[in-house]
Structures are given as C-alpha cells and as structure tokens.
Amino acid sequence: MLCDHTGDVFIGHFSFLNLIGRIAFPIFAFQIVQGYIHTHNVKKYALRLFAFACISQIPFMLFLSAFYDNYYLNIFFTLFLGVICLYGFDKIENRYLRTLFAILICAIGHFIQVDYGAYGIAIIFLFYVFSKIFPNKKALMCFVFTLVTTIKYLPDIISYSSVAYVYIFCIIFTCIALIPICTYNGKQGPKIKYLFYAFYPLHLLLLHFFTKI
C-alpha cells in the first residue's frame, strides 16, 4: 500500500511501485476475513472499521486531490461493507436470500464508489467462503481469485489496448498475494492492529504534504 501511494507521488501512476502495491489489497481482504472469523464481537469489529473509514476519508481525499478531480470512499469503507456482507450471509438462513444479500452489498459498494468497488467486497466474500466453507480447496480458490481479478481488469485491457501490458502486470502482481495467503499458518501475529489502522490516514497525510512541496 505504501509502495502504491508513494509511486503515485514521486514517480507517477502505473510505476513499478504501483505494481508492487497491487499485492496489498488481497492481503487486507484475507486479514479482514480472519478478523471476522476470530473476533469475539462482530458489531464492535464493524464499528471500528467504520470509525476509521470516517477518520481516513479527509486524508484520503486530500491525497487524491493531487491526481484526480473526482473522489471515492477509502478502503476502510470497502472493508466495512465486506464485514457487513459476511455477517448478513451468516445470519440469513435461506441460501438464495443470503446469496442475494451478498450480491446486494457488492452492488452498494459499486454505486457508492468505495475503493475497489464491487470487486473488493467480492474478494472478501470469496476468501470467506474458501476459509470457512471450503478450507481445503486452495487451488480452486486461487483459480476463482485469478478469474475474478482478470474480469476486473479486462475492460481496461480492451479499452486501452496500446498499454494492455500494464493491466496484465496488474493482474499478475495482484495474484502474487496468493502466495502469502495460501501459506498462512493460521496463527495470530503481533497484536498491533491499531498501528495498522492509524498508519493508513497518517501516511496519506504525509504523502499529501509531499505533493505540496
């Protein structure tokens, strides 16, 4: 993530730092799923994500203002909706309604323009399904993840055929995240979650400062 945003500021979009940054979101999505599975209080977990989403929005918009005229909602909103999607999926007993609910949350993410849109929420849902329901189907998970990621970038590959290789590299680097995800040992790491939460808005503010120098 830091590589991605640093690349935007000091080199420009689609640099090698941006490609390295593609690895970040799938890992965040997987961590959110693990957090959801192991948390003792899902409501507090969701509220914490929503609180940091609100805190981070102004730093996020300040950072974006150096590159874009339009704005969208930061990654914490994506993660928050992802948790809502999983919670609703667990609570709704009818398998058709629970699937419809998951699709609805993805659609909401798309229309309110959260970071990574419907794709981001779908990836969180995908990791949950394969972590909770099909834990021994890692090869299938990797295939589905690669397929969904390819579908995400396919319109850009078609629209910008002259630089299609850039988006192909985006797919490749995004899928590299599957290596640490598939080798996860199931053990909890150091309890420094608030450091990671705080790092997001703080590093955006710092990089916004560099855009003004």
Wavefront OBJ file of the C-alpha trace (Angstrom):
o trace
v 0.000 0.000 0.000
v 2.776 2.425 0.925
v 4.628 1.487 -2.272
v 1.485 2.107 -4.304
v 0.800 5.561 -2.894
v 4.468 6.554 -2.850
v 4.706 5.616 -6.505
v 1.796 7.944 -7.309
v 3.516 10.868 -5.599
v 7.139 10.504 -6.680
v 7.053 8.575 -9.969
v 3.539 8.606 -11.401
v 0.713 6.158 -11.826
v 1.467 2.635 -13.084
v 5.088 2.659 -11.974
v 6.765 -0.477 -10.634
v 5.825 0.728 -7.129
v 2.157 0.738 -8.102
v 2.511 -2.824 -9.348
v 4.042 -3.902 -6.042
v 1.152 -2.148 -4.341
v -1.332 -4.460 -6.114
v -0.278 -7.142 -3.630
v -1.695 -5.210 -0.664
v -5.465 -5.330 -1.042
v -5.909 -9.114 -1.348
v -3.880 -9.496 1.847
v -6.042 -6.866 3.579
v -9.159 -8.692 2.376
v -7.858 -12.001 3.718
v -6.936 -10.407 7.054
v -10.417 -8.923 7.366
v -11.895 -12.381 6.873
v -9.614 -13.829 9.534
v -10.518 -10.975 11.861
v -14.216 -11.567 11.248
v -13.891 -15.294 11.881
v -11.960 -14.886 15.138
v -13.422 -11.714 16.620
v -15.457 -12.022 19.813
v -17.741 -9.140 18.834
v -18.566 -8.654 15.169
v -20.530 -5.450 15.802
v -17.591 -3.779 17.554
v -15.293 -5.003 14.797
v -17.529 -3.456 12.125
v -17.933 -0.209 14.069
v -14.176 0.083 14.455
v -13.722 -0.257 10.710
v -16.465 2.305 10.078
v -14.896 4.738 12.553
v -11.516 4.540 10.841
v -13.250 4.837 7.474
v -14.715 8.165 8.573
v -11.423 9.313 10.109
v -9.494 8.398 6.966
v -11.791 9.972 4.387
v -10.466 13.526 4.588
v -6.784 12.434 4.418
v -7.762 10.143 1.533
v -9.477 12.967 -0.355
v -6.547 15.299 0.257
v -4.210 12.700 -1.169
v -6.430 12.093 -4.212
v -6.797 15.814 -4.882
v -3.254 15.891 -6.272
v -4.143 13.391 -9.014
v -7.890 13.337 -9.655
v -10.897 15.649 -9.879
v -13.348 13.025 -8.646
v -13.368 11.298 -5.273
v -14.483 7.975 -3.879
v -14.612 6.292 -0.493
v -11.456 4.933 1.091
v -10.521 1.298 1.599
v -11.889 1.131 5.152
v -15.402 1.565 3.743
v -14.716 -1.403 1.460
v -13.567 -3.498 4.409
v -16.561 -2.365 6.478
v -19.028 -3.399 3.776
v -17.145 -6.659 3.445
v -17.792 -7.442 7.109
v -21.465 -6.478 6.705
v -21.649 -8.840 3.734
v -20.200 -11.738 5.737
v -22.362 -11.035 8.774
v -25.552 -10.949 6.707
v -24.534 -14.061 4.829
v -24.076 -15.906 8.136
v -27.312 -14.686 9.695
v -29.648 -15.305 6.750
v -30.631 -18.959 6.682
v -32.166 -19.187 3.209
v -29.310 -19.916 0.809
v -30.856 -17.928 -2.038
v -31.558 -14.870 0.096
v -28.096 -14.946 1.650
v -26.508 -15.053 -1.794
v -28.776 -12.225 -2.942
v -27.735 -10.224 0.123
v -24.055 -10.675 -0.728
v -24.713 -9.507 -4.291
v -26.666 -6.513 -2.963
v -23.776 -5.412 -0.736
v -21.390 -5.705 -3.691
v -23.780 -3.556 -5.744
v -23.972 -0.966 -2.963
v -20.183 -0.831 -2.838
v -20.124 -0.196 -6.573
v -22.750 2.557 -6.554
v -21.385 4.484 -3.567
v -17.904 4.135 -5.080
v -15.841 2.516 -2.382
v -12.215 1.781 -3.188
v -12.017 -1.363 -5.367
v -15.820 -1.258 -5.718
v -17.822 -4.460 -6.027
v -14.614 -6.360 -6.781
v -13.189 -5.520 -3.359
v -16.231 -6.808 -1.485
v -16.454 -9.869 -3.728
v -12.838 -10.776 -2.924
v -13.543 -10.539 0.801
v -16.575 -12.780 0.309
v -14.524 -15.203 -1.794
v -11.846 -15.562 0.892
v -14.536 -16.126 3.499
v -16.224 -18.877 1.516
v -12.935 -20.694 0.988
v -11.716 -20.118 4.556
v -14.911 -21.162 6.296
v -16.777 -23.475 3.933
v -14.077 -24.931 1.647
v -10.844 -24.650 3.668
v -9.112 -27.447 1.743
v -9.806 -26.060 -1.736
v -6.885 -23.644 -2.066
v -6.214 -24.488 -5.706
v -9.836 -23.739 -6.581
v -9.688 -20.528 -4.532
v -6.621 -19.392 -6.481
v -8.341 -20.168 -9.778
v -11.506 -18.259 -8.857
v -9.493 -15.329 -7.484
v -7.429 -15.134 -10.690
v -10.578 -15.357 -12.811
v -12.377 -12.586 -10.890
v -9.265 -10.382 -10.970
v -8.894 -10.909 -14.717
v -12.550 -9.971 -15.236
v -11.954 -6.794 -13.210
v -9.089 -5.653 -15.449
v -10.440 -6.999 -18.758
v -12.398 -3.828 -19.683
v -9.203 -1.776 -19.210
v -7.177 -4.237 -21.282
v -9.736 -3.937 -24.088
v -10.209 -0.157 -23.812
v -6.508 0.673 -23.564
v -5.112 -1.983 -25.866
v -1.957 0.050 -26.548
v -0.951 -0.265 -22.886
v -2.705 -3.561 -22.187
v 0.548 -4.975 -20.812
v 0.261 -2.615 -17.823
v -3.067 -4.132 -16.773
v -1.771 -7.638 -17.405
v 1.036 -6.886 -14.968
v -1.595 -5.578 -12.525
v -3.302 -8.975 -12.683
v -0.020 -10.815 -12.170
v 1.067 -8.736 -9.177
v -2.398 -8.908 -7.626
v -2.244 -12.689 -7.835
v 1.199 -12.765 -6.215
v -0.669 -12.002 -2.975
v -1.984 -15.563 -3.116
v 1.451 -16.848 -2.085
v 1.421 -15.479 1.488
v -2.335 -16.078 1.719
v -2.044 -19.756 0.819
v 0.931 -20.253 3.137
v -0.778 -18.651 6.140
v -0.238 -20.898 9.155
v -3.423 -19.937 10.968
v -1.590 -18.328 13.886
v -2.196 -14.799 15.125
v 0.623 -12.341 14.643
v 1.634 -9.434 16.910
v -1.365 -7.539 18.276
v -0.679 -4.204 16.612
v -3.963 -3.739 14.726
v -4.406 -0.115 15.805
v -0.958 0.710 14.459
v -2.032 -0.544 11.040
v -5.354 1.297 11.304
v -3.651 4.576 12.209
v -0.933 4.147 9.594
v -3.443 4.463 6.754
v -4.652 8.064 7.344
v -1.261 9.179 8.664
v 0.716 8.062 5.631
v -1.873 9.685 3.339
v -1.451 12.999 5.153
v 2.331 12.725 4.946
v 2.269 11.986 1.212
v -0.222 14.824 0.676
v 2.347 17.111 2.294
v 4.989 15.979 -0.231
v 2.651 16.768 -3.136
v 2.575 20.379 -1.933
v 6.340 20.820 -1.744
l 1 2 3 4 5 6 7 8 9 10 11 12 13 14 15 16 17 18 19 20 21 22 23 24 25 26 27 28 29 30 31 32 33 34 35 36 37 38 39 40 41 42 43 44 45 46 47 48 49 50 51 52 53 54 55 56 57 58 59 60 61 62 63 64 65 66 67 68 69 70 71 72 73 74 75 76 77 78 79 80 81 82 83 84 85 86 87 88 89 90 91 92 93 94 95 96 97 98 99 100 101 102 103 104 105 106 107 108 109 110 111 112 113 114 115 116 117 118 119 120 121 122 123 124 125 126 127 128 129 130 131 132 133 134 135 136 137 138 139 140 141 142 143 144 145 146 147 148 149 150 151 152 153 154 155 156 157 158 159 160 161 162 163 164 165 166 167 168 169 170 171 172 173 174 175 176 177 178 179 180 181 182 183 184 185 186 187 188 189 190 191 192 193 194 195 196 197 198 199 200 201 202 203 204 205 206 207 208 209 210 211 212 213
